[in-house]
Amino acid sequence: MSSAETLREARDDAHPNPAETAPDPAAGETAPRGIPDATVARLPVYLRALAQLSAGGTVTVSSGELAEAAGVGPAQLRKDLSLLGSYGTRGVGYDVAHLRFEVARALGEAEEWPVVIVGLGNLGTALANYSGFRSRGFRVVGLVDPDPALVGRRIHGLAITDLRDLEDLLARTGAVIGVVATPSEAAQDVTDRLVRRGVTSILNFAPVPLAVPDGVHVRKVDLGQELQILAYHEHRRAEDGGTRAGPAAGPGTIEPVDAGDPNPVPVPAGAPARALAHSAGHTEDED
Ligand SMILES: NC(=O)c1ccc[n+]([C@@H]2O[C@H](COP(=O)([O-])OP(=O)(O)OC[C@H]3O[C@@H](n4cnc5c(N)ncnc54)[C@H](O)[C@@H]3O)[C@@H](O)[C@H]2O)c1
């Protein structure tokens, strides 16, 4: 049977009401996750179409375009994808890399979120060596750095890729989460490149704010900020107990946190002046 016939048959088996999004037992056999078999039969076709779009550099796709590429009706496609929990964004469409991962996961081909780490210095290497990601459903599929001394080196069997090949790596792996562990001056450029190729979630360690389009999530990690918070509690404890727990000389002038930082560290009232002054000049060296 040709794939067009398979699709037509699958379409005939599907729910009569395209607006309906909940799995319908009356539609016949259902896969273990509650997706009707007729939909499951179409998923490989969607996956193939998405892989082609991704290889061609398409980042977002409308339901109409994807439906055409897959040879199904747009309403059918929307209904199928809604069963996976993917609804797309009005006026934007579907994120190709993310949807590709969702469809692959529904088919049991991808059980973990693919993550790429950019910047394999002290921090990136430590993250790449961390074995705890996998047990939480993340798989590091790419390590990227421009340093020729690092390119080709392996961490847990995964070779470090040259930054020049970032786009190829993203197309090949379908990574949707990017970890930015580059020097701050490189972070925005790296982020732009990640986002252009379908990465929709960024974990940013570089001490700079990142500009990203709507729909892309950025989480900033700042270990210095965490230490400041601990220092604040130490200070409070010392005040309550009447003894100083740390080296700070007591409350003083509180310096504003880095004026250029649009995600400023909340300054706890009464925090030790020294700790805060340190944070105000937050630089890479201090990390
Ligand atoms: N948020 C935190 O808590 C925290 C903690 C430690 C470090 N940091 C920050 O993380 C970043 C990395 O720190 P580190 O100690 O690993 O630095 P590092 O100098 O050891 O490593 C930086 C790596 O980035 C690579 N690099 C340079 N330009 C690049 C580019 N354009 N694209 C990709 N990679 C590039 C370098 O080759 C190097 O391997 C820095 O921005 C640092 O300030 C943040």
The ligand as an ORCA input file, in Angstrom:
! r2SCAN-3c Opt
* xyz 0 1
  N      26.212     31.686     36.279
  C      27.122     31.162     37.035
  O      26.880     30.834     38.169
  C      28.460     30.969     36.442
  C      29.444     30.251     37.094
  C      30.658     30.075     36.458
  C      30.855     30.648     35.214
  N      29.878     31.368     34.644
  C      30.010     31.947     33.306
  O      29.997     30.862     32.402
  C      30.798     31.168     31.293
  C      31.879     30.092     31.153
  O      32.706     30.097     32.288
  P      34.018     29.195     32.307
  O      34.635     29.356     33.622
  O      33.670     27.817     31.836
  O      34.901     29.927     31.191
  P      36.056     29.307     30.311
  O      36.851     30.460     29.825
  O      36.747     28.203     31.035
  O      35.279     28.646     29.071
  C      34.654     29.374     28.059
  C      34.618     28.474     26.839
  O      33.837     29.129     25.852
  C      34.501     28.967     24.623
  N      34.109     30.024     23.704
  C      34.713     31.196     23.448
  N      34.017     31.877     22.513
  C      32.987     31.098     22.170
  C      31.932     31.234     21.249
  N      31.813     32.317     20.477
  N      31.037     30.247     21.152
  C      31.138     29.143     21.901
  N      32.108     28.954     22.816
  C      33.028     29.925     22.924
  C      35.987     28.990     24.935
  O      36.747     28.366     23.917
  C      35.999     28.226     26.253
  O      36.212     26.853     26.028
  C      31.352     32.555     31.540
  O      30.509     33.487     30.901
  C      31.278     32.708     33.034
  O      31.167     34.044     33.436
  C      28.700     31.527     35.234
*
